[in-house]
Amino acid sequence: MLQLTDKKNKIIIYLIFLFILSTTNVKHTENQNNYSSIVNRVKIEGLSNALNKKMSNELNNLFYENIFTIRKEEIKKVVDRYNIIEEYSVKKIYPSSIHINIKPTKFIARISNNDQLLVGANGKLIEDKKNNEILPYVFGKFNSKNFLIFKKNIEKSKFNFIDFKTLFFFPSNRWDILTNDNILIKLPEDNFLETLNLAYKIIDSIHFKNKNLIDLRVAKHLVTK
């Protein structure tokens, strides 16, 4: 009877030991997983080497964070500081890397009073002292929202954005555009797409030869000179 009791006690002690050991192993595994999930690399591609490095430095706060708890909003706050970015994607490479791939915007115009201030296709202003592209100039107070609306209408029309030498924006929300052939087109405050296509048709007409002004500011009223 005493031997049976001793045997039971040994079994109980053995089971307790196994439980403690398994618990320790679970905790050790969890600690290993947590450690291996700590971010130790942020790779940025798409911009110049200088800008890639600058942005990487601004994302230093991601290092030593758990990759599973990092929110994309943390990255967006940094990305939004760069007007040159058209779009980007964030990819978590487990267990410990983050890759950010960036598509820079295209430069499509210059601000008239500052050659170094360029207009991106995203409607944002970007300073670039080294850029020497031949781009149309934008005159008047720049408004990103109005510019993007106008650009969208140009893209839908028979014109191409590169057909223009200068664009004049007026406070009344009206545009004048000067083509590369030095034809000035005066547009109304609305109906941009319809008016642009009408101007294109007029320029293509044999009756418009030796003229350099199309005034379409008043509906159903055409003035050419």
C-alpha positions as CSV (number, residue, x, y, z in Angstrom):
1,M,0.0,0.0,0.0
2,L,2.9,2.3,0.9
3,Q,4.6,1.5,-2.4
4,L,1.4,2.4,-4.3
5,T,1.2,5.8,-2.6
6,D,4.9,6.5,-3.4
7,K,4.3,5.6,-7.0
8,K,1.3,8.0,-7.2
9,N,3.3,10.8,-5.7
10,K,6.1,10.2,-8.2
11,I,3.6,10.4,-11.0
12,I,2.1,13.7,-9.7
13,I,5.5,15.2,-9.3
14,Y,6.4,14.1,-12.8
15,L,3.3,15.7,-14.2
16,I,3.9,18.9,-12.3
17,F,7.4,19.0,-13.7
18,L,6.2,18.5,-17.3
19,F,3.7,21.3,-16.8
20,I,6.3,23.7,-15.6
21,L,8.7,22.7,-18.4
22,S,6.1,23.1,-21.1
23,T,5.0,26.5,-19.7
24,T,8.6,27.7,-19.7
25,N,9.1,26.5,-23.3
26,V,5.9,28.4,-24.4
27,K,7.1,31.6,-22.8
28,H,10.6,31.1,-24.3
29,T,9.0,30.6,-27.8
30,E,6.8,33.7,-27.3
31,N,9.8,35.8,-26.4
32,Q,11.7,34.5,-29.4
33,N,8.8,35.3,-31.7
34,N,8.4,38.8,-30.2
35,Y,12.1,39.4,-30.7
36,S,12.2,38.1,-34.3
37,S,9.2,40.4,-35.1
38,I,11.0,43.6,-34.2
39,V,11.5,45.8,-37.2
40,N,15.2,46.1,-38.1
41,R,15.0,47.3,-41.7
42,V,13.0,49.9,-43.6
43,K,13.7,49.9,-47.3
44,I,12.5,52.8,-49.5
45,E,12.6,52.8,-53.3
46,G,11.4,55.1,-56.0
47,L,12.9,58.5,-55.2
48,S,16.4,59.9,-55.5
49,N,19.0,58.4,-53.2
50,A,19.0,61.6,-51.1
51,L,15.2,61.6,-50.6
52,N,15.1,57.9,-50.0
53,K,17.7,58.3,-47.2
54,K,15.9,61.4,-45.8
55,M,12.6,59.6,-45.6
56,S,14.2,56.5,-44.1
57,N,15.7,58.7,-41.3
58,E,12.2,60.2,-40.6
59,L,10.9,56.7,-40.2
60,N,13.5,55.7,-37.6
61,N,10.7,55.5,-35.0
62,L,9.6,52.3,-36.7
63,F,12.8,50.5,-35.6
64,Y,12.4,48.2,-32.6
65,E,8.6,48.2,-32.9
66,N,6.8,45.0,-33.4
67,I,6.0,44.6,-37.1
68,F,2.5,43.3,-36.3
69,T,1.5,46.4,-34.3
70,I,2.8,49.1,-36.8
71,R,-0.1,50.9,-38.4
72,K,0.1,52.3,-41.9
73,E,-1.1,55.7,-40.6
74,E,2.4,56.1,-38.9
75,I,4.0,55.8,-42.4
76,K,1.4,58.0,-44.1
77,K,2.2,60.9,-41.8
78,V,5.8,60.9,-43.1
79,V,4.9,60.2,-46.7
80,D,2.4,63.1,-46.8
81,R,5.2,65.5,-46.2
82,Y,6.6,64.8,-49.7
83,N,4.7,66.5,-52.4
84,I,6.7,64.7,-55.1
85,I,4.9,61.4,-54.3
86,E,2.1,60.4,-56.6
87,E,1.4,57.1,-55.0
88,Y,3.0,54.5,-52.8
89,S,2.7,51.0,-51.4
90,V,3.7,49.6,-48.1
91,K,4.6,45.9,-47.7
92,K,5.5,44.1,-44.5
93,I,8.2,41.5,-45.2
94,Y,8.0,39.1,-42.2
95,P,9.5,38.7,-39.8
96,S,11.2,42.1,-39.5
97,S,11.3,44.3,-42.7
98,I,9.1,47.0,-44.2
99,H,9.4,47.9,-47.9
100,I,8.0,51.2,-49.2
101,N,7.7,51.5,-53.0
102,I,7.1,55.0,-54.3
103,K,5.9,56.4,-57.6
104,P,7.0,60.0,-58.0
105,T,4.7,62.4,-59.7
106,K,5.5,63.8,-63.2
107,F,6.3,67.5,-63.5
108,I,3.9,69.1,-65.9
109,A,4.2,72.9,-65.4
110,R,6.2,75.7,-63.7
111,I,5.0,78.6,-61.6
112,S,5.5,81.8,-63.5
113,N,7.2,83.8,-60.7
114,N,9.5,81.0,-59.5
115,D,11.3,78.7,-62.0
116,Q,12.3,76.3,-59.3
117,L,8.7,75.7,-58.2
118,L,7.1,73.0,-60.4
119,V,3.6,71.7,-60.6
120,G,3.2,67.9,-60.3
121,A,0.5,65.8,-62.1
122,N,-0.8,65.3,-58.6
123,G,-1.6,69.0,-58.3
124,K,1.1,69.7,-55.7
125,L,4.0,72.2,-55.8
126,I,7.5,70.8,-55.7
127,E,10.7,72.7,-55.5
128,D,13.4,71.4,-57.8
129,K,16.5,73.6,-58.5
130,K,18.1,71.1,-60.9
131,N,15.1,70.4,-63.2
132,N,15.5,71.9,-66.7
133,E,12.6,70.4,-68.5
134,I,10.7,72.7,-70.9
135,L,7.3,73.0,-69.3
136,P,4.3,75.3,-69.7
137,Y,4.0,78.2,-67.2
138,V,1.1,78.8,-64.9
139,F,0.2,82.5,-64.2
140,G,-2.0,83.7,-61.5
141,K,-2.6,82.5,-57.9
142,F,-2.2,78.7,-58.0
143,N,-5.1,76.7,-56.7
144,S,-4.5,72.9,-56.6
145,K,-8.2,72.0,-56.7
146,N,-9.0,74.3,-59.7
147,F,-5.8,73.2,-61.5
148,L,-6.6,69.5,-61.2
149,I,-10.2,70.1,-62.4
150,F,-8.9,72.0,-65.4
151,K,-6.1,69.4,-66.1
152,K,-8.7,66.6,-66.1
153,N,-10.8,68.4,-68.7
154,I,-7.7,69.0,-70.9
155,E,-6.9,65.2,-70.7
156,K,-10.5,64.4,-71.8
157,S,-10.4,66.9,-74.6
158,K,-8.8,66.7,-78.0
159,F,-5.9,68.7,-76.7
160,N,-2.9,67.4,-74.9
161,F,-1.4,69.2,-71.9
162,I,1.9,69.6,-73.7
163,D,0.1,71.6,-76.5
164,F,0.1,74.6,-74.2
165,K,2.9,77.2,-73.6
166,T,1.2,79.1,-70.8
167,L,-1.9,78.9,-68.7
168,F,-3.5,81.9,-67.0
169,F,-5.7,81.5,-64.0
170,F,-8.1,84.3,-63.0
171,P,-9.8,84.8,-59.6
172,S,-13.1,84.3,-61.3
173,N,-12.2,80.7,-61.9
174,R,-11.6,81.3,-65.6
175,W,-8.6,80.2,-67.7
176,D,-6.8,81.6,-70.7
177,I,-4.4,79.3,-72.5
178,L,-1.7,80.0,-75.0
179,T,-0.8,77.2,-77.4
180,N,2.6,76.4,-78.6
181,D,1.5,78.0,-81.9
182,N,0.9,81.2,-80.0
183,I,-2.9,81.0,-80.3
184,L,-4.6,82.5,-77.2
185,I,-7.8,80.8,-76.2
186,K,-10.1,82.6,-73.7
187,L,-12.3,80.2,-71.9
188,P,-15.5,80.7,-69.9
189,E,-15.9,80.0,-66.2
190,D,-17.4,76.6,-66.8
191,N,-18.1,73.9,-69.5
192,F,-14.3,73.5,-70.0
193,L,-14.4,70.2,-71.9
194,E,-17.1,71.4,-74.4
195,T,-15.3,74.7,-74.9
196,L,-11.9,73.1,-75.3
197,N,-13.2,70.8,-78.0
198,L,-14.9,73.7,-79.8
199,A,-11.6,75.6,-79.7
200,Y,-9.7,72.6,-81.1
201,K,-12.3,72.4,-83.9
202,I,-12.0,76.1,-84.7
203,I,-8.2,75.9,-84.9
204,D,-8.4,73.0,-87.2
205,S,-10.8,74.9,-89.5
206,I,-9.5,76.5,-92.8
207,H,-11.4,79.7,-91.8
208,F,-9.0,80.2,-88.8
209,K,-5.8,80.7,-90.8
210,N,-3.7,83.7,-89.9
211,K,-5.6,84.3,-86.7
212,N,-4.2,84.0,-83.1
213,L,-7.2,84.7,-80.8
214,I,-10.3,82.6,-79.9
215,D,-12.6,84.2,-77.4
216,L,-15.2,81.8,-76.0
217,R,-16.0,83.6,-72.8
218,V,-19.6,84.3,-73.7
219,A,-21.8,81.3,-74.4
220,K,-22.9,80.9,-78.0
221,H,-20.7,83.9,-78.9
222,L,-17.4,83.5,-80.8
223,V,-14.8,86.2,-81.4
224,T,-11.6,85.4,-83.4
225,K,-8.8,87.8,-84.4
